Amino acid sequence: MTDDSNRFSRRSFLKTGFLATTAFTIVPRHVLGGVGFMAPSDQITLGFIGTGKQARGLTGAFANKAKIIAGCDVDARKLENFQNLTRQRYERLGTPNHVIKTYRDFRELLNNKEIDATVISTPDHWHAIQVIESAKAGKDIMCEKPFAHDINQGRLMVQAVEKYEKVLQVGSQQRSNRNFRNACRLVRNGLIGDVIEVKVSCGPPPKKFDLPAETKPDYLDWEMWVGPAEFNHFNAELSPPLERDIFPNWRNYKEYGNGMTADWGTHMFDIAQWGLGTDHTGPVAVYPPGADHRQLTFLYENGIKMTHEDFGRGYGVRFIGTRGVVDISREYFETLPANLASHEFGENDIKLYESNDHYQDWIDCIRARRKPICTAETGHRTATICFITNICYELRRPLRWDPVKEEFLNDAEANRMRAGYLRAPWTMIV
């Protein structure tokens, strides 16, 4: 990927370049103003939307790369804990008395003009509104995966990022790992021959909410937690108390997440897409398990098959070619023949975007005003495969997909399922 293909439009470049060269460091930032302006000596300032377990990990990734100055959460105890832990991180970094502003409503955080970018680590059903509103507020964005909660939301999010010329990184951090990158390079450079099939292991689809009602704690704004999603009563499996240091199980329920097919699928289907070179498109058909297909099976236009199946090695991806195999996950990188795993690439081989720190990559791209390793479009295309998987499991019939128009062919019911639930008064206006 060349620099030219990875940068924003000429208009965007000229705009940001003009500001950078004319402002330099003579005039203070607060005097210059301007959406997106950042003096070279400034640290990028971050506001976290969602301060639970995932966010606490992300503060460690960002504290020495940027300046975290705000957090927002509907759980007052998690918000206070985030504030205290972040202060402690900065004390260890030599910055005592670091101020972290706190908000209960993300819209108030977005009104803070001192914040350059948002880190969104809320449940999936919130991602679209918070990404769109962040872009409209002039913020660059780190959005946790899965990128969206349904297909239509994802396209709106891409449109918002493009319209407001924001730098968005999706939290698909496997793309910033050397083993995953090399596995995909082996495939892209034909070192396993022509790809015949890809197997993706990532877990089951979601289920409908079926948990019993529990007493809502006073410190939690449940109405705001549910937000634009279908309203259900409180259960701690969706929003566990601070003492239960776990990743919440809202991801298992279709009203708020999309099951492991999306939660882990957005990681593993993402690597399949990268290895196949299909980041801006997708499969053209999907078949449910049955007499003709043992596993749920996707078909790409070039004839490559991709199955959703447990191939016996945990969550991971297997590329099968005419001359070899690549198995890749967070636990292993193995090939047949075995020496492929240590292959030394040459100057004339196909190159892939090289990032070895997903979070630094985003910060660097904000400064350079260029696209990061996992853009909104890439995240949307990967998430779309996860959603098509779930739709096919639910309808239990073959579906034909047009990746250009992003619609199912001759299937009105499936097309209605491209859009999820949106509870009033919430809207998504780009």
Sequence and secondary structure as in RCSB ss.txt:
>XXXX:A:sequence
MTDDSNRFSRRSFLKTGFLATTAFTIVPRHVLGGVGFMAPSDQITLGFIGTGKQARGLTGAFANKAKIIAGCDVD
ARKLENFQNLTRQRYERLGTPNHVIKTYRDFRELLNNKEIDATVISTPDHWHAIQVIESAKAGKDIMCEKPFAHD
INQGRLMVQAVEKYEKVLQVGSQQRSNRNFRNACRLVRNGLIGDVIEVKVSCGPPPKKFDLPAETKPDYLDWEMW
VGPAEFNHFNAELSPPLERDIFPNWRNYKEYGNGMTADWGTHMFDIAQWGLGTDHTGPVAVYPPGADHRQLTFLY
ENGIKMTHEDFGRGYGVRFIGTRGVVDISREYFETLPANLASHEFGENDIKLYESNDHYQDWIDCIRARRKPICT
AETGHRTATICFITNICYELRRPLRWDPVKEEFLNDAEANRMRAGYLRAPWTMIV
>XXXX:A:secstr
  HHHHB  HHHHHHHHHHHHHHTTTS HHHH  TT   TT   EEEEE  SHHHHHHHHHHTTTSEEEEEE SB
HHHHHHHHHHHHHHHHHTT TT   EEESSHHHHHT TT  EEEE S HHHHHHHHHHHHHTT EEEE SSS SS
HHHHHHHHHHHHHTT  EEES GGGGSHHHHHHHHHHHTTTT SEEEEEEE     B          TTB HHHH
HTTS      TTTS  TTS S  GGGGBTTT  HHHHHTHHHHHHHHHHHHT TT   SEEE SSSS SSEEEE 
TTS EEEE   SSSSEEEEEESS EEEE SS EEEESGGGGG    TTS      S HHHHHHHHHHHTB  SS 
HHHHHHHHHHHHHHHHHHHH S EEEETTTTEETT HHHHHTTS    TT     
